[in-house]
Each structure stands twice: as C-alpha cells, then as structure tokens.
Amino acid sequence: MNKFEAHMLAQEIVKLMPKDYSKDEILTTMQLSQRTGISVTWIRRNSNKLPHFRVGTDLRYSLNEVMNYLKKQ
C-alpha cells in the first residue's frame, strides 16, 4: 500500500467511526491500531505526523486528537 492509498483508507475509516468522541482515550500504538483498523506499521511510519506524546520511550495517542487530525487530511 502506498501513501496515497493509506491516506484514502484512513479517510474512509474516519467516516465509519462514531461521531461522538466526548470520551477521550489515551492509547498505545497497538490499541490505536485496534480501535481504528489502521495498521500498526502505518501508525509507526506516520507517527511524526500524528498527534502524540511520549511516556518514557513509548508513544501514546489521544483518540480524539488522532481522529480530528485524520478528518482534516
């Protein structure tokens, strides 16, 4: 899958996700993958673009922030 295809897939996934993100979740890379259906590989390759923060050497993602970012893409 190339970058364009991954981008298009991410947009389609966002459309299918529930619209109410009032309850935010802080997720690991694996959890984010499971919640969104986006591959761990894609998340890791694009982690510099996705909103995240570090806990030690590990990355954590706010589900709300990631979904809002993907909607804007």
C-alpha positions as CSV (number, residue, x, y, z in Angstrom):
1,M,0.0,0.0,0.0
2,N,1.4,3.4,-1.0
3,K,1.0,6.6,1.0
4,F,-2.0,7.8,-1.2
5,E,-3.8,4.5,-0.7
6,A,-3.1,4.6,3.1
7,H,-4.4,8.2,3.2
8,M,-7.6,7.3,1.4
9,L,-8.1,4.3,3.6
10,A,-7.7,6.4,6.7
11,Q,-10.3,8.9,5.4
12,E,-12.8,6.0,4.9
13,I,-12.1,4.7,8.4
14,V,-12.8,8.1,9.9
15,K,-16.1,8.3,8.1
16,L,-17.2,4.9,9.6
17,M,-16.2,5.8,13.1
18,P,-18.8,7.1,15.6
19,K,-19.2,10.9,15.6
20,D,-19.2,11.3,19.4
21,Y,-15.7,11.5,20.8
22,S,-16.7,13.1,24.0
23,K,-14.9,10.4,26.0
24,D,-11.3,10.6,25.1
25,E,-8.9,7.7,25.4
26,I,-5.2,7.6,25.6
27,L,-3.9,4.7,23.6
28,T,-0.7,2.8,22.8
29,T,0.2,2.2,19.1
30,M,-1.3,-1.3,19.3
31,Q,-4.5,0.0,20.9
32,L,-4.9,2.8,18.4
33,S,-4.5,0.2,15.6
34,Q,-7.2,-2.0,17.1
35,R,-9.6,0.9,17.7
36,T,-9.2,2.4,14.2
37,G,-8.4,-0.5,12.0
38,I,-5.2,1.3,10.8
39,S,-2.2,-1.0,10.7
40,V,0.5,-0.7,13.4
41,T,3.0,-0.3,10.6
42,W,1.2,2.7,9.1
43,I,0.8,4.3,12.5
44,R,4.6,3.9,13.2
45,R,5.6,5.2,9.8
46,N,3.4,8.2,10.3
47,S,3.8,8.8,14.0
48,N,5.8,12.0,13.3
49,K,2.6,13.4,11.6
50,L,0.1,12.1,14.1
51,P,-0.5,14.0,17.4
52,H,1.1,12.0,20.2
53,F,3.2,12.3,23.3
54,R,5.8,10.2,25.0
55,V,5.7,8.2,28.1
56,G,9.4,7.3,28.6
57,T,10.3,5.9,25.2
58,D,6.8,4.8,24.3
59,L,4.3,6.8,22.2
60,R,0.7,7.5,23.4
61,Y,-2.1,8.8,21.3
62,S,-5.3,10.7,22.2
63,L,-8.0,9.0,20.2
64,N,-9.9,12.3,19.8
65,E,-6.8,14.2,18.6
66,V,-5.8,11.5,16.1
67,M,-9.4,11.2,14.7
68,N,-9.6,15.0,14.4
69,Y,-6.2,15.0,12.6
70,L,-7.3,12.3,10.2
71,K,-10.6,14.1,9.5
72,K,-8.7,17.2,8.4
73,Q,-6.4,15.3,6.0
